[in-house]
């Protein structure tokens, strides 16, 4: 049973069959035939008789330009065609006697392939001019091509194909469509073979090779440099050196290049000594060229001092100093990539001019485009850009070519009214170029101040909006919304566009009857934020949707209300795109526009003219203060890291002296891991800051830095929780004893296991939607505005702060009620006192620090919060050193040598008195209590 889609496809075929009859395509030509005598003599011309024979055959060709057809539908279509019973009656005089599918084109894991069906094949010319993916059979045919056929012709019957020496037969009809059918009248039959074709179901190419391969001759102009002194006689073609190098070049490229035809040393010139040579080949392969270059160095390098300075670049391979390395594009691309090898071993001046072949063909067609061909051309352009979207947006050169295509379309529109279907295809194509994936490519294009692709792109849309047909319509694409509507002359006209842009036109200004409004969701990916005051403005950001307004008249009073995209920015400017700024480069200008208000995330502007509008905004903190904040942060973090290193060194020196029992041991394990976690977090913080400061932020590196900062800051808080739980356990369950391995396992599971789970879940949930890190200000930290990923740090951290404060309250209550000795073991009092002091100081301090951190997100324009947060954040390491280490009496004694661990040593009563008041931070005094202690054993000394 055929699927509904299959039936639909065949229905289209039958409709086409009917259209052939209605268009009177069945021709009845007069054919002249001659009767020859049996003896072979010629009949005189006057005896020739004209015999009228009616030829009832018509071959029709139909193309289905459909994309992303499931493979099962294609198989169903093939099966259904094979199962049909012929002839199929179309009308009283028209039958379908045969339907053939000849060609299937699709993408698979190995790349893009066009394959012939059984009994069909590509001609020799097509196999030679395109990239064959199988062997040429009998010197004339092949059954598979690696690309869409460049001449538009598809597989032909094998019986129609000739050998390579014979020119390929020209089809009787233009091959433009997918399936060819043979139609005959019911009264006759013919034996003329039908030529059937099929176009690809998708044109997307996923080439696996990195280089183009063609069978035409290609001339490669190459060179290498020898570090020797140049002499004029080097260019004597009869000299031993010239012959040696020339012969070596021939031998090396012959053994390394499959399509080698010839090679020749042209000249040797100064600049050390530069050898210019030419290689002619039918196959250009970057890998083979790189192998030949390496072979040159290994063969001639020692003799003529040839060596590579730039090594193993992922794209350009190896290179010599000042060498301009040329890399050829993929098989389905045209152009080259070039770079220059510098003396420091890196390639600079990288230029990628590779353009997808399909887009390049469309550009060639657009140069000769006329109005009647506009519908079909825009449909093909839209389909091509959608199917090649990922590769188009990643290629600045291809984007530039698409912009040039749209410019040619805009020129044609001046003489051709643009209706809704045409404008829909145009806007859907334009929407591909404004997608988020294209931002990096536009950034590259916008750094070239000699070209104005982004301004030209917006200009093409403005041009087309001037030539829309008179009817009113709406067009909604994923990123562009168009509304052409009427205007009421008696009341104010209010246009609410997706609740993000509000346009208010007073009735007194409505001297026109129609208005066209185009809203762009993501044109900020395309247009730079430069304004009339600065060509290289790196402070401003396009912080609202861009809206284009056109009317069939004039207007001098219009109000726009923009919803801001990033509420952390301030200082709004009402601007329009001025195509004439910076000598035609284009930029944002505020002439004729003024700010009316800014409140509740909405900026209202008033302008006295119409064009493309938006708002520019910038960080509210002035640049000078931002620099000061960065200075405070970096200095403070440096001090913090130094304190943490000192803390770890001290712990290492006194470890054996201060870890005499399980409680003191776990106390020091906790403080060491707190210090290590904060130290590593600070290191990653500096790495993240360095990534953020780069002009072009490395998103994978930024995400990596954010992950580790998140993980280790969480580990800091969870080890604080371990300390709190240890304090609670040793004061509430005084006589309970847990083994040291068990306590370590629980502590490390909680201290690092829980943070790892939270960090992994956070990146797994938010990274696929590109909402893991902050993208509005370039900082490598968890996103807040879109995904609220920052809550994955704030909630656990503040929860631990609350838990530790509750633990402190419980422990303090028990100590005040029952006394220190009653809630602790005698040899654990000092350790518990230090833990309590650390929690009492560090928990509120860390909680306050990160509470301020949340404040910097929710109120980014508050300079005071930023300053206080920077100071608190930089003092964390110092507080850990002071309250976790230096204020511990046992550590100080171990450092100064006053802690004497000796078996014959006794203590006076004052030791007990000191112990009874040894809470330090919590001074608990007891009156009328006398305690005489015996000499302490070595097991209880030195425990902290």
Residue pairs with C-beta under 8 A, 6 or more apart in sequence:
2 10
2 76
2 79
2 80
3 72
3 73
3 76
5 69
5 73
5 76
6 73
6 76
6 77
6 80
9 64
9 77
10 77
10 80
10 81
12 62
12 64
13 62
13 99
13 179
13 181
14 88
14 90
14 96
16 60
16 62
17 60
17 90
17 94
17 96
17 181
17 183
18 90
18 91
18 94
20 26
20 58
20 60
20 94
20 183
21 90
21 91
21 93
21 94
25 58
25 60
26 56
26 58
26 93
26 94
26 183
26 185
27 55
27 58
28 54
28 55
29 55
30 50
30 52
31 51
31 52
31 53
31 55
32 48
32 50
32 51
33 51
33 53
34 43
34 48
35 43
35 49
36 42
36 43
37 43
54 188
55 190
56 184
56 185
56 187
56 188
56 190
57 182
57 183
57 184
57 190
57 192
58 182
58 183
59 172
59 173
59 180
59 181
59 182
59 183
59 194
59 195
60 180
60 181
60 183
61 173
61 174
61 175
61 176
61 177
61 178
61 179
61 180
61 197
62 177
62 178
62 179
62 180
62 181
63 176
63 177
63 178
63 179
63 199
64 177
64 178
64 179
64 199
65 199
65 379
65 380
65 383
66 201
67 201
67 202
67 203
67 383
67 386
67 387
68 201
68 202
68 387
69 201
69 202
71 106
74 104
74 106
74 201
77 101
78 101
81 99
81 100
81 101
84 99
86 95
86 96
86 97
86 98
87 95
87 96
87 97
87 184
87 186
88 95
88 96
89 95
90 96
90 183
92 186
93 185
93 186
94 183
94 185
95 183
95 184
95 185
95 186
96 181
96 182
96 183
97 182
97 183
97 184
97 189
98 181
98 182
98 194
99 179
99 181
99 196
100 117
100 120
100 179
100 180
100 194
100 196
101 117
101 179
101 196
101 198
102 116
102 117
102 120
102 154
102 155
102 156
102 180
102 196
102 197
102 198
103 114
103 115
103 116
103 117
103 120
103 154
103 155
103 197
103 198
103 199
103 200
104 114
104 115
104 117
104 198
104 200
104 201
105 112
105 113
105 114
105 115
105 148
105 198
105 199
105 200
105 201
105 202
105 203
106 112
106 113
106 200
106 201
106 202
107 113
107 202
107 204
107 205
107 206
110 208
111 146
111 205
111 206
111 207
111 208
112 146
112 147
112 148
112 200
112 203
112 204
112 205
112 206
112 207
112 332
113 133
113 144
113 145
113 146
114 144
114 145
114 147
114 148
114 149
114 154
114 200
115 143
115 144
116 122
116 143
116 144
116 155
117 155
117 198
119 157
119 158
120 155
120 156
120 157
120 158
120 196
121 137
121 141
121 142
121 143
121 155
121 156
121 158
121 161
122 130
122 132
122 141
122 142
122 143
122 144
122 145
122 149
122 155
122 156
123 140
123 141
123 153
123 156
123 161
123 162
123 168
123 169
124 136
124 139
124 140
124 141
124 161
124 162
124 163
124 164
124 168
125 164
125 167
125 168
126 142
126 145
126 149
126 151
126 153
126 168
127 136
127 141
127 142
127 145
128 164
128 215
129 150
129 151
129 215
129 216
130 145
130 146
130 147
130 149
130 150
131 145
131 146
131 147
131 213
131 214
131 331
132 142
132 144
132 145
132 146
133 144
133 145
133 146
134 142
134 143
134 144
135 142
136 142
137 143
138 163
139 163
139 164
140 161
140 162
140 163
140 164
141 158
141 161
143 155
146 207
146 331
147 205
147 331
147 332
147 357
148 200
148 203
148 205
148 358
152 175
152 176
153 171
153 175
153 197
154 175
154 197
154 198
154 199
155 197
155 198
156 169
156 171
156 195
157 193
157 195
157 196
159 193
160 169
160 193
160 195
161 168
161 169
162 168
162 169
171 195
172 195
175 197
177 197
177 199
178 197
178 198
178 199
179 196
179 197
179 198
180 194
180 195
180 196
180 197
181 194
181 196
182 190
182 192
182 194
184 190
202 387
203 358
203 383
203 384
203 387
203 388
204 387
204 388
204 391
205 331
205 332
205 356
205 358
205 388
205 391
207 330
207 331
207 332
209 285
209 330
209 331
210 286
210 287
210 330
211 284
211 285
211 286
211 287
211 327
211 328
211 329
211 330
211 331
212 284
212 328
212 329
212 330
212 331
212 333
212 334
213 283
213 284
213 285
213 331
214 282
214 283
214 284
215 259
215 282
215 283
216 282
217 261
217 280
217 281
217 282
218 259
218 280
218 281
218 282
218 283
218 284
219 278
219 279
219 280
220 278
220 279
220 280
220 281
220 284
220 289
221 276
221 278
222 276
222 277
222 278
222 279
223 274
223 275
223 276
223 277
223 323
224 274
224 275
224 293
224 296
224 297
224 306
224 320
224 323
225 271
225 272
225 273
225 274
225 275
225 306
225 320
225 321
225 322
225 323
226 272
226 273
226 274
226 275
226 300
226 304
226 305
226 306
227 272
227 305
227 306
227 307
228 272
228 273
228 304
228 305
229 272
229 273
230 268
230 269
230 270
230 271
230 272
230 273
233 239
234 241
234 242
234 268
234 273
235 242
235 267
235 268
236 242
237 243
237 246
242 265
242 268
245 265
245 268
245 275
245 300
245 304
246 264
246 265
246 277
248 296
248 299
248 300
249 263
249 264
249 265
249 275
249 277
249 279
249 296
250 262
250 263
250 264
252 292
252 295
252 296
252 299
253 260
253 263
253 279
253 281
253 292
254 260
254 263
255 295
256 288
256 291
256 292
256 295
257 279
257 281
257 283
257 285
257 288
257 289
257 292
258 283
258 285
258 288
259 281
259 282
259 283
259 284
260 279
260 281
261 280
261 281
261 282
262 279
262 280
263 277
263 278
263 279
263 280
264 277
264 278
265 275
265 276
265 277
266 276
266 277
266 278
267 275
267 276
268 274
268 275
268 276
269 276
271 322
273 304
284 328
286 317
286 327
286 328
290 317
290 318
293 317
293 318
294 318
296 306
297 306
297 307
297 308
297 318
300 306
301 307
306 320
307 320
308 318
308 319
308 320
309 319
309 320
309 321
309 341
309 342
309 343
309 345
310 316
310 318
310 319
310 320
310 323
310 325
310 341
310 342
310 345
310 346
310 347
311 318
311 345
312 318
313 319
313 339
313 347
315 327
315 337
315 339
315 347
315 350
316 325
316 327
316 337
316 339
316 341
316 347
316 350
317 325
317 327
319 325
319 339
319 341
319 347
320 341
321 341
321 342
321 343
322 340
322 341
322 342
322 343
323 340
323 341
324 338
324 339
324 340
325 338
325 339
325 340
325 341
325 347
326 336
326 337
326 338
327 336
327 337
327 338
327 339
328 336
328 337
329 335
329 336
329 337
329 354
329 355
330 354
332 356
332 357
332 358
333 354
333 355
333 356
333 357
334 354
334 355
334 357
334 360
335 353
335 354
335 355
335 397
336 353
336 354
337 350
337 351
337 352
337 353
337 354
338 349
338 350
338 351
338 353
339 347
339 348
339 349
339 350
339 351
340 347
340 348
340 349
341 347
342 348
352 395
352 396
352 397
353 397
354 395
354 397
354 398
355 395
355 397
355 398
355 401
356 388
356 391
356 392
356 395
356 398
358 384
358 388
359 384
359 385
359 388
359 392
359 398
359 401
359 402
359 405
360 401
362 377
362 380
362 381
362 384
362 405
363 401
363 404
363 405
363 408
365 377
366 377
366 404
366 405
366 408
366 409
367 408
369 377
369 408
369 409
369 412
370 412
371 412
371 415
371 416
374 409
374 412
374 413
374 416
374 422
375 421
375 422
377 409
378 409
378 422
378 425
378 426
378 429
379 425
381 405
381 409
381 425
381 429
382 425
382 426
382 428
382 429
385 392
385 402
385 428
385 429
385 432
386 428
386 432
389 432
389 435
389 437
390 437
391 398
392 398
392 399
392 402
392 432
392 433
392 438
393 399
393 432
393 433
393 435
393 437
393 438
393 441
394 437
394 440
394 441
395 441
396 441
396 442
396 444
396 445
399 433
399 438
399 441
399 442
399 445
399 453
400 445
400 451
400 453
402 429
402 432
402 433
403 433
403 453
403 456
403 457
403 460
406 426
406 429
406 430
406 457
406 460
407 456
407 459
407 460
409 426
409 460
409 464
410 459
410 460
410 463
410 464
413 463
413 464
413 467
414 463
414 467
416 467
417 467
417 468
417 469
418 426
418 464
418 467
418 468
418 469
419 468
419 469
419 471
420 469
420 471
420 473
420 475
423 464
423 468
423 475
423 482
424 475
424 477
426 461
426 464
427 461
427 475
427 477
427 480
427 482
427 518
428 477
430 457
430 460
430 461
430 480
431 477
431 478
431 479
431 480
432 438
433 457
433 526
434 479
434 480
434 520
434 521
434 522
434 523
434 525
434 526
435 479
435 522
435 525
436 522
436 525
436 770
438 525
438 526
439 525
440 696
442 453
442 454
442 525
442 526
443 696
445 451
445 453
445 454
446 453
446 454
446 528
449 535
449 582
449 585
452 584
452 585
452 586
454 526
454 527
454 528
454 586
455 527
455 577
455 579
455 584
455 585
455 586
457 526
458 523
458 526
458 527
458 548
458 577
458 586
458 612
459 579
461 518
461 548
462 548
462 550
462 611
462 612
465 516
465 518
465 548
465 550
466 550
468 484
468 516
470 514
471 484
472 484
472 485
472 486
472 514
473 482
473 484
474 481
474 482
474 483
474 484
475 481
475 482
476 482
478 521
479 520
479 521
479 522
480 518
480 519
480 520
480 521
481 497
481 498
481 518
481 519
481 521
482 516
482 517
482 518
482 519
483 495
483 497
483 516
483 517
483 518
484 514
484 515
484 516
484 517
485 495
485 514
485 515
485 517
486 513
486 514
486 515
487 493
487 505
487 510
487 512
487 513
487 514
487 515
487 551
488 507
488 510
489 507
489 510
489 511
489 513
490 507
491 507
492 504
492 505
492 506
492 507
493 503
493 504
493 505
493 507
493 510
493 515
494 502
494 503
494 504
495 502
495 503
495 504
495 505
495 515
495 517
496 502
497 503
497 517
497 519
497 545
497 547
498 519
499 563
500 519
500 544
500 545
500 562
500 563
501 519
501 544
501 545
501 547
501 560
501 561
501 562
501 563
502 560
502 561
503 517
503 547
503 549
503 558
503 559
503 560
503 561
504 558
504 559
504 560
504 561
505 515
505 555
505 557
505 558
505 559
506 557
508 557
509 555
509 556
509 557
509 558
511 553
511 554
511 555
512 551
512 552
512 553
512 554
512 555
513 552
514 551
514 552
515 549
515 550
515 551
516 548
516 549
516 550
516 551
517 547
517 548
517 549
517 550
518 547
518 548
519 545
519 546
519 547
519 548
520 545
520 546
520 547
520 548
521 545
523 542
523 545
523 546
523 614
524 541
524 542
524 546
524 565
524 614
527 542
527 546
527 577
527 588
528 587
529 537
529 540
529 541
529 542
529 588
529 616
530 536
530 537
530 540
530 582
530 587
530 588
531 537
531 540
531 573
531 575
531 587
531 588
531 589
531 590
531 616
532 578
532 581
532 587
532 588
532 589
532 590
532 591
535 582
535 585
535 587
539 618
539 619
539 623
540 573
540 588
540 616
540 617
540 618
541 566
541 569
541 616
541 617
541 618
541 776
542 614
542 615
542 616
543 564
543 565
543 566
543 569
543 572
543 615
543 616
543 617
544 562
544 563
544 564
544 565
544 603
544 614
544 615
545 562
545 563
545 565
545 614
546 577
546 612
546 613
546 614
547 560
547 612
547 613
547 614
548 611
548 612
548 613
549 558
549 610
549 611
549 613
550 610
551 610
555 609
555 610
556 608
556 609
557 606
557 608
558 606
558 607
558 608
558 610
559 596
559 604
559 605
559 606
559 607
560 574
560 604
560 605
560 606
560 607
560 613
561 602
561 603
561 604
561 605
562 602
562 603
562 604
562 605
562 614
562 615
563 601
563 602
564 572
564 601
564 602
564 603
564 615
564 617
566 617
566 776
566 785
567 601
567 785
567 860
568 619
568 776
568 777
568 785
568 857
568 860
568 861
569 617
569 618
569 619
569 620
569 776
569 860
570 617
570 618
570 619
570 620
570 861
571 617
571 618
571 620
572 595
572 598
572 603
572 615
572 616
572 617
573 588
573 590
573 595
573 615
573 616
573 617
574 590
574 593
574 594
574 595
574 603
574 605
574 606
574 607
574 613
574 615
575 588
575 589
575 590
575 593
575 613
575 614
575 615
575 616
576 588
576 589
576 590
576 592
576 593
576 607
576 609
576 611
576 612
576 613
576 614
577 586
577 587
577 588
577 589
577 611
577 612
577 613
577 614
578 586
578 587
578 588
578 589
578 591
579 586
580 586
581 587
581 589
588 614
588 616
592 607
592 608
592 609
593 605
593 606
593 607
593 608
593 613
594 605
594 606
594 607
595 603
595 604
595 605
596 604
596 605
596 606
597 603
597 604
598 604
603 615
603 617
605 613
605 615
607 613
619 626
619 777
619 860
620 860
620 861
621 629
621 861
621 863
621 866
625 863
629 866
629 867
629 870
632 867
632 870
632 871
632 874
633 870
633 873
633 874
634 686
634 689
635 874
636 870
636 871
636 873
636 874
636 875
637 682
637 685
637 686
637 873
637 874
639 874
639 875
639 877
639 878
640 678
640 682
640 874
640 875
640 876
640 877
640 878
641 679
641 682
641 683
641 877
642 877
643 877
643 878
643 880
643 881
644 675
644 676
644 678
644 679
644 682
644 877
644 880
644 881
645 679
646 881
647 671
647 675
647 877
647 880
647 881
647 884
647 885
648 672
648 675
648 676
648 679
650 885
650 886
650 891
650 895
651 668
651 671
651 672
651 675
651 885
653 894
653 895
654 891
654 894
654 895
655 668
657 890
657 894
657 899
657 901
657 942
658 664
658 668
658 888
658 890
658 891
658 894
658 942
658 943
658 944
659 665
659 668
659 943
660 827
660 939
660 940
660 941
660 942
660 943
661 827
661 828
661 831
661 939
661 940
661 943
662 737
662 738
662 740
662 743
663 726
663 730
663 825
663 828
663 831
663 832
663 943
664 828
664 830
664 831
664 890
664 943
664 944
665 740
666 722
666 726
666 740
666 743
666 744
666 747
667 723
667 726
667 831
667 834
667 835
667 944
668 944
669 744
669 747
670 719
670 720
670 722
670 723
670 726
670 747
670 751
670 835
671 723
671 838
671 880
671 884
671 885
673 715
673 719
673 722
673 751
674 716
674 719
674 720
674 723
674 880
674 884
675 877
675 880
675 884
677 712
677 713
677 715
677 716
677 719
678 712
678 713
678 716
678 876
678 877
678 880
679 877
680 708
680 712
681 708
681 709
681 712
681 713
681 715
681 716
682 877
684 705
684 708
684 709
684 712
685 709
687 705
688 702
688 705
688 706
688 709
688 779
688 780
688 781
689 780
691 697
691 698
691 701
691 702
691 705
691 780
692 702
692 778
692 779
692 780
697 778
697 780
699 773
702 773
702 780
703 763
703 767
703 772
703 773
703 780
705 780
706 772
706 773
706 780
706 781
706 782
707 759
707 763
709 780
709 781
710 758
710 759
710 762
710 782
710 792
710 793
711 755
711 756
711 759
712 755
713 793
713 797
714 754
714 755
714 758
714 759
714 793
714 796
714 797
715 751
715 752
715 755
716 846
717 796
717 797
717 800
717 801
717 846
718 750
718 751
718 752
718 754
718 755
718 796
718 800
719 747
719 751
720 800
720 804
720 839
720 842
720 843
720 846
721 750
721 800
721 803
721 804
722 747
722 750
722 751
723 804
723 835
723 838
723 839
724 800
724 803
724 804
724 807
724 808
724 839
724 843
725 750
725 807
726 743
726 747
726 835
727 807
727 811
727 832
727 835
727 836
727 839
728 807
728 810
728 811
729 736
729 738
730 824
730 825
730 828
730 832
731 811
731 814
731 815
731 823
731 824
731 832
732 810
732 814
734 822
734 823
734 824
734 825
754 796
755 796
758 792
758 796
759 792
761 792
762 772
762 782
762 789
762 792
763 772
765 787
765 789
766 772
766 783
766 787
766 789
769 787
771 783
771 786
771 787
771 789
772 782
772 783
772 787
772 789
773 780
773 781
773 782
773 783
774 780
774 781
774 782
774 783
774 784
774 785
775 783
776 785
781 790
782 789
782 790
782 792
782 793
783 789
783 790
784 790
784 857
790 854
790 857
793 850
794 850
794 853
794 854
797 846
797 847
797 850
798 847
798 850
798 851
801 843
801 844
801 846
801 847
804 839
804 843
805 843
805 844
807 839
808 836
808 839
808 840
808 843
811 823
811 836
812 836
812 922
814 823
815 823
815 919
815 922
815 924
816 924
819 924
819 926
820 829
820 916
820 919
820 924
821 829
821 916
824 832
826 915
826 940
827 939
827 940
827 943
828 943
829 915
829 918
829 919
830 888
830 889
830 890
830 915
830 918
830 943
830 944
831 943
831 944
833 918
833 919
833 920
833 921
833 922
834 884
834 887
834 888
834 920
834 944
836 919
836 921
836 922
837 883
837 887
837 920
837 921
837 922
838 883
838 884
840 921
841 879
841 883
842 879
842 880
842 883
842 884
845 872
845 875
845 876
845 879
846 876
848 872
849 869
849 872
849 873
849 876
852 865
852 868
852 869
852 872
853 869
853 873
855 862
855 865
855 869
856 862
856 865
856 866
856 869
859 865
885 891
886 892
887 920
888 944
889 918
889 920
889 944
890 899
890 942
890 943
890 944
891 944
892 898
893 899
894 942
899 941
899 942
901 938
901 941
901 942
902 938
903 938
905 935
906 935
907 933
907 935
907 936
909 931
909 932
909 933
911 933
911 936
912 931
912 932
912 933
913 931
916 926
916 929
916 931
917 923
917 924
917 925
